[in-house]
């Protein structure tokens, strides 16, 4: 299917900013907001940590499945329609999560949200790479705006979800999901304004990427996926165990999201100026530092510092992989390259929350499970340090 040829009058920065709202839906509202509701869901539904980890693991598994089909589907129906369906279905799945208490139906909606989010994120990332390339010297900042989108979703969710839970009690967690779904749907509709009128060969499933040349970065990214999602799934529950109140929990989440939104300006020099796997390695290491702080120093001040450091780095890790693909592949192969990285990432974040939950149940300590996430992040930092650029020859 050919893409529409009308041109947009939006600047690349504004256009990618709109697309970033799609990323806010895919991750900020769909995946990360789960941590805000999880403590109340566990209390009301009687879940173990393993069951809680399963629910985010199945979301990641759906994301992985969506990545595997996103490129061929986009080749048939086009990037614009693929992105639109991705963000809208994700938002509706978030909304539907608040309409049931059934473990099986919750699993289905988390799976559906993951599949649809993959379309929004992979296709949106490819379109953002194309649009940001028109921004000249500000291309790294423009590209980073897409990956800062989840931070915006975190800020919005953090402003009302903990307060809602505190006001209505743990048995009313469904209302928090419904409110989150309404916000996600509004963001999804606005994000459609950022879609480029044309895509440059990105809607082809014939693109290729030299995955064997990128194995250190790919395995490092998988390790990052397993480590960061453990923190994002269970850190809220850990802070509640430490006695954090609604205001403190909300402030922690908002600070983490704001740091994520600031990350394009913080790390543009690193992502756009450093070759090889240096940016990926450094940002994964900073993420590891942020994840370890609340385990070493159990206070809310330490938690705030942790959230700021973690938030400022973890979203830019994703941007670093996209910049790596842009640097080492032809434009026609960008979607394929992003998809390969996302597949490895998907494997990591599928098993990460399951492992953290299992270790937490077995040891009787959530902190012990979170330490395993830090080990994954450290491994990702080391692996990515061995990655070299290999050029954009197909």
N, C-alpha and C positions, 0 to 999 in steps of 0.2 A: 504493500500500500504506500503510495507516495504521500509525502508530508505536505501540509499547506505551505504556500510560498509567501504569504503576507508577512511583512516585516514588523517587528515591534519597535516602539519608540522608547522603551525603557533602557536606561543605562545598564551595562553589565552588572554593576554592583547591586542596583535595585532588583534586577531580574533574578540574580542568584539569591538575593535576600528573600524574595517570594518563594523560590524553590526550596529554600531552607525551612519554610513552614511545613513543607511536606516531610522533611526530615524530622521536624518537631513532632509530627503525627506518628511517623514510623517508629521513633525511639522515645522521644520525650514523654508522650502520652501513653503509647502502647506498651513499651517494655519497661522503662524506668519508673513510671508511676506505680507499677505493681508493688514496688518496695514500700510506698507510702500506705498502701491498703493492706499489705501482707500481715502485719501484726494483728490487726482486727479480724482478718479472715481466719488466721490460725486460731485465735481465741474463740471465735464464734463457731467455726466449723470443726475444731478439734484436730487440725492437721499436725503432723510431725514436720520436722525440718526437711526430711526427705520428700514428703508430699509437696511442701512449699517450693522446694527446689525443682521438683518435677514440673510444676506449673509454669515456671519461667524457662525450664529446659525444653518443654514442648513448644513454647513460643519460639525459641531459638531453632528448634528442629524444623518448624514450619518455615522460618526465615531461610534456613539452608535449602529446603526443598524449593522455595520460591526463587532463590538465586539460580538454581539449576535449570529452571524453565524460563527465567525472565528474558534472557537474550533471544532464544528462538521465538518466543511469543511476541516480543517487541519487533522482531523482523517481519512478522506477519501483520500486526495491527498498528505498528508505529509506536514511537516513543511517547508521543503526546497522550494517546489513548491508554497506553500501558501505565504511565505515571498517574493519570487521572483516576483510573480504576484502582490502582494501588492505594492512593491516599484516601479515597472515599470508602473503600471496603475496610481498610484498617480502622478508620474513625467509627464506622458502624459496628465493627466487631468490639471495639472498646466500649461503646454504648451498650451493646448486647450483654457484655460481661456483668453488668449491673442488674440484669433481668432474671438471673437464675442463681440457685444455690447448689445445683447439681454438680458434682465433681466431674462427671462425664461431659456435661454441656460446657462447663467452664474450660475444660481441656480443649474442647472443640473450638470455642471462641478464641482461646489463646493461640491455638494452632492456626486458625484462619487469619488472625491478626498478624502472625509471623509471616505467613505466605504473602499476604498483600503488602506488608511492610517492605519485603524484599524488592518487590517491583518499584515501590516508591523510592527506596534508597539507592538501588543499583541504577535504575534508569534515571532517577533524579541526579545522581552523582555524575553519570555520563553527560547529561545535558549541562550540568554545572561546569564540568571540565571544558565543554565546548564554549559556553558563554563566557566563562572567566578568561579564556585565551584571548578574548578581544579587549581585555582590560589593561593590556600593556604591562607596565611596571607594577601595577597593582593586582596582577592576576592571582598571586598567592593569597592576598587578602580576600579577593572576590571568591575564590574557591573555598577558602576557609569559612565563609559565611554560610555556605550550605551545611557544613559539618558543625557549625555552631547552633544550627536550628534546634537540635535536641536540647541544648541548654535553655533555650527560650521555653520549650515545652516543660522542662523541669521547673523553671521559675513560676510559670502560671499554675502548674499543678501544686507546687509547694506553698503557694499563697492561700489555697483554699482547702486542700484535701486533709491535712492534719487538723485544721480548725473545724472542719465538718465532723471528723471522727470524734474530736474532743467534745463537741457540742451534743451530738446525737448518740454517741456510745458505739462500742465495737460491733453491736448487732446491726448497725445501719450502714455497713460498709458498701452496700449496693448503691446507695445514693451517691457516694463519692465517685464510683465508676460512671454513673449516669452523667454527673456533672462533667467529669473528665471527657466523656464521649461527646457531649455537646460542644465543649471547647475544641476538641479534636476535629469535629466536623466543620466548625467555623474556620479553623486554620487550613483544613484541606481545601475548602472552597476558594479561599484567598490564594493559596499556593498555585492554583491553576493559571493565575495571571502571569506567572514567571516562566511558563513553558515557551521555549524558543519556537519561532514559526517554522524553522527548518532545522533538521539535524544532518550533520555531514557524515554520511555513511555509517553512523552509529547504530542505525536500525537494521544492521545486517548480522546474521548469525554466522557469517563466513569469516569473521574476524578471528585472529589467533593471538596467542601470547606465549612467550618463551618461558613457560613455567619452570622448566628444569634449571634455567639460569637464575631463577629467583627463589630457590628452595630455602635458603637461610631466612630471607624476609618472610616467606610464606609460613614456615613453621614458627618463626618468631611471632607473627601475627596471630596464628592459632593459639599460641601460649598466652598472648595478650588477651584474646577473647575469653579463654578459660579463667583468667585471673580477674579481669576487670568486672565481669558479670557477677562473680561471687560477692564482691564488694557492693555493687549496685543492688543486688537482690536482698542482702541481709544486713547492711550497715544500719538501716533504720531500726530493725529489730534489736540490734546490739545496743544502739543508743537508748532505746526504750528500756532495755534491761538495766542500763546504767542510771535510770531514773529521769531521763530527759522528758520535759513537759511539752505540750503542744507548741508553744511559742518557740522553744529551743529547737524542736524538730523541724518546724517550718523554716526557721532562720538557717539551719544547717543546709536544708535542701535548696533554698533560694540562693544562698551563697555559692553552693556547688554549681547551680545552673548559671548564675551570673559569671562565674569564673569560666565556665564553658563558652558562654557567649563572647567573652573577651579574648578567648584563645586565638582567633585569627590574627589579631593585632600583636599578641604576645609572641607568637611563634612563626610569623610570616617569614622573618629573616632566616629561620632555621629550615623551614620546609622548602622555601624557594631557593635558598642559597647553598645548601649542603648537598653534596653528591652521595651516591651509594646508599647504604642503609643507616646513615648517621642520624638523620632526623627521627626515623622510626625507633632506633635503639635509645636515643636520648629521651624521647617523650615517653616511651614505655618505662624507662627507669624512673622518671619523675612520677609517673602514675603509681609505680611500686612504692615509692617513698610516701606518697599521699595515703595509700592503702594501709601502710604499716603503722602510721602515727597513732591512730586510736587504739591499736592493739598494744602499743608500748606505753602510752600515756592516757589513762582512762579518765578523761575530764572533758567537759564541753568545750573548753578553750582549745584543747588538742583536737577535738572533733571538728571545730570550725576551721582550724588550720588545715586539717586533713582534707576537708571538703573543698577548700579553695585550691590547694595544690593538685588534688586529684582531678577536680573539675577543669582546671586550667590546662591539663595535659591530655586527658583520655580521649576527648573528641578530636583533638589535633593528631592523634595517632592515626585515625582513619584518614584524615586529610593528607598525612604524610605518605600513606600507601597510594592514594590517588595521584599525588605529585610524582611518585616513583614510576607509576604506570605511564603517565604523560611523558616523562623523561626518557623512557625506555621502549616506547611503542609508538607506532604510527597512529594518527587520529582514528583511522578505521578500526583499529584494534583496541581502543580504549575501553569499550564496553566489555569485551572479552577479558581484558586484563583486570578490570575492576571486579568482574564476576569471579575470576579465579581467586583473587585475594579474599573476596567475601565468602567463598566456599570454605577456605581454610579457617577463616574467622568464625564461620558458622559452626564448624565442628568443635572448635574450642569453647564457644559460648553455649553449645548444647550440653556438653558434659560438665562445664564449670559449676553451675549451680547445683547439679545433681551430686557432684563430689563434695562440695562444701556442705550441703545438707546431710549427706550420708556420714561424713566425718563428724559433723556436729552432733548428730543423733548418737553415733557410736561412742564418742568421747564424753558426751554430756556437756560440751562447751562450744558455743557458737564461735567464740574467739579462736579456738583451735581450728575450726573449719576455715575461718577467714585467713589464717596463716598459710594454708595451702594455696589460697588465691595469690598471696604475695609471692610464693615460690614460683608459681606459673609466670607472674609478671617478671620476676628476675630472670627466668629462663628465656623469656621473650626478648628482653633487653640484650642478653648475651648473644642469642642467635642472630638477631638483626644486625649486630655489629660486624658480622662476617659477610654481609651482603655487599656486592660491588655492582656498579652500573654496567650494563652490557650493550647500551645503544638501542636505537629504535629499528634495527633491521628485523623484518618479519622472518 
